[in-house]
Amino acid sequence: METDEFLTIARPSEGSYKEKGSKFLAFAFPVESEQEVKNRLDTLRNQYHDARHHCYAYLLGPGMDIYRMNDDGEPSSTGGKPIFGQIRSYNLTNVLVVVTRYFGGILLGTSGLIRAYKSAAGNALENATIAKKTIQSHYRVSFDYSLMSNVEKVLHDLDIRPWEKTFEEHCMYKIAIRKTLEQKMVEKLKHIKGLQCTKIENP
């Protein structure tokens, strides 16, 4: 069954973990692009410039098809992978989790590192507010005033509220529609003669 919903976090959250003198500070962020990931990482690296490592993982897109894990100098798969595992365990996307480590002088070993990064990341996500979002498509609909009642009926039937309305020589609505209802809306509007319906790729 097709779905147009996904889970993410509503706002940034933090967590922490300590073991044998090492301190792990975890930061979870809602993100929507790899550029936003880079900006968040740059800010944290500047803010905590004296830390030994900044391991991270992120997952992007409603289909969860863009992701990356980074150990930032820690032994392979001891930092990024356990962080990524925590994001997946919450079934989240559009999320970046960074765990910043201050070394305490005692080596933790592979299993100790995995446990620490997993625990710190998990703590940040435990403290996060989980939000359900919908995948939406955006359209521009242009029509004569005489067609307004027909257009309003279609929008009312599908529970669509335009996010912008312009009334000049013609009427112009900008609307957002849930992905699962997109085809139904387009088909209904097609039957209104003289109306123009154009998809907006980057609203």
C-alpha positions as CSV (number, residue, x, y, z in Angstrom):
1,M,0.0,0.0,0.0
2,E,1.4,3.4,-1.0
3,T,2.1,5.8,1.8
4,D,3.0,9.5,1.9
5,E,4.0,9.7,5.5
6,F,7.4,9.5,7.2
7,L,8.9,10.1,10.7
8,T,11.5,12.7,11.5
9,I,12.4,14.8,14.5
10,A,10.6,18.1,15.1
11,R,13.6,20.1,16.4
12,P,17.3,19.6,17.5
13,S,17.9,17.5,20.6
14,E,20.9,16.5,22.6
15,G,22.2,13.5,24.6
16,S,25.4,12.3,26.2
17,Y,27.3,9.3,27.5
18,K,30.4,8.9,29.7
19,E,32.8,5.9,30.0
20,K,36.3,5.7,31.5
21,G,36.8,9.4,31.4
22,S,35.7,9.8,27.8
23,K,32.8,12.1,27.2
24,F,30.4,11.6,24.3
25,L,28.1,14.6,23.4
26,A,25.3,13.7,20.9
27,F,23.4,16.1,18.7
28,A,20.4,15.2,16.6
29,F,19.1,17.6,13.9
30,P,16.2,17.6,11.5
31,V,17.8,18.1,8.0
32,E,16.5,18.1,4.4
33,S,19.6,18.2,2.3
34,E,23.3,17.2,2.2
35,Q,24.2,20.9,2.2
36,E,22.3,21.4,5.5
37,V,24.2,18.3,6.9
38,K,27.5,20.0,5.9
39,N,26.5,23.3,7.5
40,R,25.6,21.5,10.8
41,L,28.8,19.6,10.8
42,D,30.9,22.7,10.2
43,T,29.2,24.6,13.0
44,L,29.7,21.7,15.5
45,R,33.4,21.2,14.5
46,N,34.0,24.9,15.1
47,Q,32.1,25.0,18.3
48,Y,33.8,21.9,19.7
49,H,37.2,22.3,17.9
50,D,39.1,20.8,20.8
51,A,37.3,17.4,20.6
52,R,39.1,14.3,19.3
53,H,36.3,13.0,17.0
54,H,33.0,14.0,15.5
55,C,31.4,10.8,14.3
56,Y,28.1,11.1,12.5
57,A,25.4,9.4,10.4
58,Y,22.5,10.8,8.4
59,L,19.5,9.5,6.5
60,L,17.6,11.7,4.0
61,G,14.5,11.4,1.8
62,P,11.1,9.9,2.3
63,G,12.4,6.7,0.7
64,M,15.4,6.7,3.1
65,D,17.7,6.3,0.1
66,I,20.3,8.9,0.8
67,Y,22.6,8.1,3.8
68,R,26.1,8.2,5.0
69,M,28.1,7.0,8.1
70,N,31.5,8.5,9.1
71,D,33.9,7.3,11.8
72,D,36.0,10.4,11.8
73,G,39.2,8.6,12.7
74,E,37.8,6.0,15.1
75,P,38.3,2.3,14.2
76,S,36.2,1.3,11.2
77,S,32.5,0.9,12.0
78,T,32.7,1.8,15.6
79,G,31.3,5.4,15.3
80,G,29.1,6.1,12.3
81,K,27.5,2.6,12.0
82,P,26.1,2.4,15.6
83,I,24.8,6.0,15.2
84,F,23.1,5.0,11.9
85,G,21.7,2.0,13.6
86,Q,19.9,4.2,16.2
87,I,18.4,6.4,13.5
88,R,17.1,3.3,11.8
89,S,15.8,1.8,15.0
90,Y,13.5,4.8,15.4
91,N,12.5,4.5,11.7
92,L,13.5,8.1,11.1
93,T,14.6,10.0,8.0
94,N,15.7,13.6,7.3
95,V,17.9,13.3,10.4
96,L,21.5,13.9,11.2
97,V,23.1,12.6,14.4
98,V,26.6,13.7,15.4
99,V,28.5,12.4,18.4
100,T,31.4,14.4,19.6
101,R,34.0,12.6,21.7
102,Y,36.4,14.0,24.3
103,F,39.1,11.4,24.9
104,G,39.5,10.5,28.6
105,G,43.0,8.8,28.3
106,I,41.8,5.2,28.5
107,L,41.1,3.1,25.4
108,L,37.7,1.7,25.3
109,G,38.3,-1.1,22.7
110,T,36.0,-1.8,19.7
111,S,33.0,-3.1,21.7
112,G,33.3,-0.2,24.2
113,L,33.4,2.4,21.4
114,I,30.4,0.8,19.6
115,R,28.4,0.8,22.9
116,A,29.4,4.4,23.7
117,Y,28.4,5.9,20.3
118,K,25.2,3.8,20.2
119,S,24.3,5.0,23.7
120,A,25.0,8.6,23.1
121,A,23.1,8.7,19.8
122,G,20.2,6.8,21.4
123,N,20.1,9.3,24.2
124,A,19.8,12.2,21.8
125,L,17.0,10.5,19.9
126,E,15.2,9.5,23.2
127,N,15.2,13.2,24.0
128,A,13.8,14.2,20.6
129,T,10.2,15.0,19.7
130,I,9.2,12.6,16.9
131,A,7.1,14.2,14.2
132,K,5.0,12.6,11.4
133,K,5.2,14.4,8.1
134,T,3.5,14.0,4.8
135,I,5.1,14.0,1.3
136,Q,3.5,16.8,-0.7
137,S,3.4,18.0,-4.3
138,H,2.8,21.6,-5.2
139,Y,0.7,23.1,-8.0
140,R,-0.1,26.4,-9.5
141,V,-3.8,26.6,-10.7
142,S,-4.9,29.4,-13.0
143,F,-8.5,30.0,-14.0
144,D,-11.1,32.6,-14.9
145,Y,-13.4,34.0,-12.1
146,S,-16.3,32.1,-13.7
147,L,-14.7,28.8,-12.8
148,M,-14.1,29.6,-9.1
149,S,-17.0,27.6,-7.7
150,N,-15.9,24.5,-9.7
151,V,-12.3,24.8,-8.5
152,E,-13.4,25.4,-4.9
153,K,-15.6,22.3,-5.0
154,V,-12.7,20.1,-6.0
155,L,-10.5,21.6,-3.3
156,H,-13.2,21.2,-0.7
157,D,-13.8,17.6,-1.6
158,L,-10.1,16.7,-1.2
159,D,-9.7,19.0,1.9
160,I,-7.1,21.2,0.2
161,R,-6.5,24.7,1.4
162,P,-4.4,26.9,-1.0
163,W,-1.3,28.4,0.6
164,E,-1.4,31.4,-1.7
165,K,-4.3,33.1,-3.7
166,T,-3.9,35.9,-6.3
167,F,-6.8,37.7,-7.8
168,E,-5.9,39.9,-10.8
169,E,-7.0,39.5,-14.4
170,H,-7.3,35.7,-13.6
171,C,-7.4,33.8,-10.4
172,M,-4.2,31.9,-9.4
173,Y,-4.0,29.5,-6.5
174,K,-0.9,27.8,-5.2
175,I,-1.8,24.5,-3.5
176,A,-0.1,21.6,-1.7
177,I,-1.5,18.1,-2.0
178,R,-0.6,14.9,-0.3
179,K,1.2,12.6,-2.7
180,T,-1.4,9.8,-2.4
181,L,-4.1,12.3,-3.5
182,E,-2.1,14.0,-6.2
183,Q,-3.4,12.0,-9.2
184,K,-7.0,12.2,-8.0
185,M,-6.8,16.0,-7.8
186,V,-5.1,16.4,-11.2
187,E,-7.8,14.2,-12.8
188,K,-10.6,16.2,-11.3
189,L,-9.1,19.6,-12.3
190,K,-8.6,18.3,-15.8
191,H,-12.3,18.2,-16.3
192,I,-12.7,21.9,-15.7
193,K,-12.4,23.5,-19.2
194,G,-10.1,26.5,-19.5
195,L,-8.2,25.8,-16.2
196,Q,-4.4,25.5,-16.2
197,C,-2.7,23.2,-13.7
198,T,1.1,23.3,-13.5
199,K,3.3,21.4,-11.1
200,I,5.8,23.5,-9.1
201,E,9.0,21.6,-8.8
202,N,10.8,23.9,-6.3
203,P,8.1,25.8,-4.3
